[in-house]
Amino acid sequence: MTLTYAEHTPTPKQFADILNRSGLGARRPVDDPGRLARMLAGAKLTIIATDDASGEIVGIARSITDFSYACYLSDLAVDVAYQRNGIGKRLIELTRERAGPQCALILIANPDAVEFYKRLGMPNCDRAFVYPRLA
Ligand SMILES: CC(C)(COP(=O)(O)OP(=O)(O)OC[C@H]1O[C@@H](n2cnc3c(N)ncnc32)[C@H](O)[C@@H]1OP(=O)(O)O)[C@@H](O)C(=O)NCCC(=O)NCCS
């Protein structure tokens, strides 16, 4: 399997597809293309993994960042058929590299992904606070 990693903004349809193929689609507004388009337009850093054989996007990391202090990793998704091959880990490494050493990487883990972040050795923070979405 040969993969290409690149900073690239997918179309809303491609975004919905990879969210659905990862399982994260159940927790994202995949049926609202306008909202997906705004999410993509507002993200400063989106990195995708593409399978060279099929040309399909098989992983994505979408972050909101100033490249100077904070980087919020909003969506990390890997196609279920490609999971456990190091793609999620690599997408985080590339996001951190691109955001730069002055940025903290911040995220809220999907309950199913908590063990993944622990496995990476990512420090967790008990001082984080969140106002949930109202819509
Ligand atoms: C979470 C997710 C992104 C991980 O991507 P992945 O490409 O399968 O993960 P990797 O292969 O890079 O895994 C890195 C390490 O974590 C481990 N790991 C991966 N998923 C794990 C899980 N659910 N539980 C425990 N360990 C896990 C891997 O075995 C690997 O361990 P190793 O370094 O000892 O080999 C992927 O499972 C996914 O897209 N899940 C659905 C969407 C989701 O929950 N996204 C996170 C939103 S916060």
PDBQT file of the ligand as one rigid body, heavy atoms in Angstrom, charges set to zero:
ROOT
HETATM    1  C1  LIG A 201      -8.942   6.970  15.784  1.00  0.00    +0.000 C 
HETATM    2  C2  LIG A 201      -8.372   6.746  14.375  1.00  0.00    +0.000 C 
HETATM    3  C3  LIG A 201      -8.176   8.098  13.700  1.00  0.00    +0.000 C 
HETATM    4  C4  LIG A 201      -7.031   6.033  14.490  1.00  0.00    +0.000 C 
HETATM    5  O1  LIG A 201      -6.458   5.943  13.199  1.00  0.00    +0.000 OA
HETATM    6  P1  LIG A 201      -5.557   4.693  12.771  1.00  0.00    +0.000 P 
HETATM    7  O2  LIG A 201      -4.920   5.030  11.480  1.00  0.00    +0.000 OA
HETATM    8  O3  LIG A 201      -6.367   3.449  12.824  1.00  0.00    +0.000 OA
HETATM    9  O4  LIG A 201      -4.504   4.663  13.949  1.00  0.00    +0.000 OA
HETATM   10  P2  LIG A 201      -2.952   4.226  13.851  1.00  0.00    +0.000 P 
HETATM   11  O5  LIG A 201      -2.872   3.013  12.991  1.00  0.00    +0.000 OA
HETATM   12  O6  LIG A 201      -2.132   5.396  13.458  1.00  0.00    +0.000 OA
HETATM   13  O7  LIG A 201      -2.696   3.854  15.355  1.00  0.00    +0.000 OA
HETATM   14  C5  LIG A 201      -1.562   4.280  16.104  1.00  0.00    +0.000 C 
HETATM   15  C6  LIG A 201      -1.453   3.382  17.316  1.00  0.00    +0.000 C 
HETATM   16  O8  LIG A 201      -2.679   3.441  18.070  1.00  0.00    +0.000 OA
HETATM   17  C7  LIG A 201      -3.263   2.138  18.147  1.00  0.00    +0.000 C 
HETATM   18  N1  LIG A 201      -4.708   2.314  18.017  1.00  0.00    +0.000 N 
HETATM   19  C8  LIG A 201      -5.408   2.763  16.954  1.00  0.00    +0.000 A 
HETATM   20  N2  LIG A 201      -6.721   2.806  17.238  1.00  0.00    +0.000 NA
HETATM   21  C9  LIG A 201      -6.844   2.374  18.511  1.00  0.00    +0.000 A 
HETATM   22  C10 LIG A 201      -7.952   2.199  19.370  1.00  0.00    +0.000 A 
HETATM   23  N3  LIG A 201      -9.205   2.460  18.995  1.00  0.00    +0.000 N 
HETATM   24  N4  LIG A 201      -7.711   1.718  20.617  1.00  0.00    +0.000 NA
HETATM   25  C11 LIG A 201      -6.470   1.438  21.034  1.00  0.00    +0.000 A 
HETATM   26  N5  LIG A 201      -5.351   1.593  20.251  1.00  0.00    +0.000 NA
HETATM   27  C12 LIG A 201      -5.558   2.053  19.011  1.00  0.00    +0.000 A 
HETATM   28  C13 LIG A 201      -2.688   1.365  16.975  1.00  0.00    +0.000 C 
HETATM   29  O9  LIG A 201      -2.735  -0.015  17.201  1.00  0.00    +0.000 OA
HETATM   30  C14 LIG A 201      -1.285   1.911  16.928  1.00  0.00    +0.000 C 
HETATM   31  O10 LIG A 201      -0.521   1.302  17.965  1.00  0.00    +0.000 OA
HETATM   32  P3  LIG A 201       1.043   0.932  17.728  1.00  0.00    +0.000 P 
HETATM   33  O11 LIG A 201       1.750   2.254  17.549  1.00  0.00    +0.000 OA
HETATM   34  O12 LIG A 201       1.420   0.202  18.943  1.00  0.00    +0.000 OA
HETATM   35  O13 LIG A 201       1.098   0.102  16.481  1.00  0.00    +0.000 OA
HETATM   36  C15 LIG A 201      -9.312   5.855  13.541  1.00  0.00    +0.000 C 
HETATM   37  O14 LIG A 201      -9.572   4.670  14.259  1.00  0.00    +0.000 OA
HETATM   38  C16 LIG A 201     -10.634   6.503  13.188  1.00  0.00    +0.000 C 
HETATM   39  O15 LIG A 201     -10.737   7.193  12.180  1.00  0.00    +0.000 OA
HETATM   40  N6  LIG A 201     -11.663   6.262  14.014  1.00  0.00    +0.000 N 
HETATM   41  C17 LIG A 201     -13.005   6.772  13.778  1.00  0.00    +0.000 C 
HETATM   42  C18 LIG A 201     -13.057   8.272  13.896  1.00  0.00    +0.000 C 
HETATM   43  C19 LIG A 201     -12.529   8.784  15.221  1.00  0.00    +0.000 C 
HETATM   44  O16 LIG A 201     -12.897   8.317  16.289  1.00  0.00    +0.000 OA
HETATM   45  N7  LIG A 201     -11.645   9.781  15.095  1.00  0.00    +0.000 N 
HETATM   46  C20 LIG A 201     -11.084  10.456  16.226  1.00  0.00    +0.000 C 
HETATM   47  C21 LIG A 201     -11.869  11.678  16.487  1.00  0.00    +0.000 C 
HETATM   48  S1  LIG A 201     -11.350  12.469  17.983  1.00  0.00    +0.000 SA
ENDROOT
TORSDOF 0
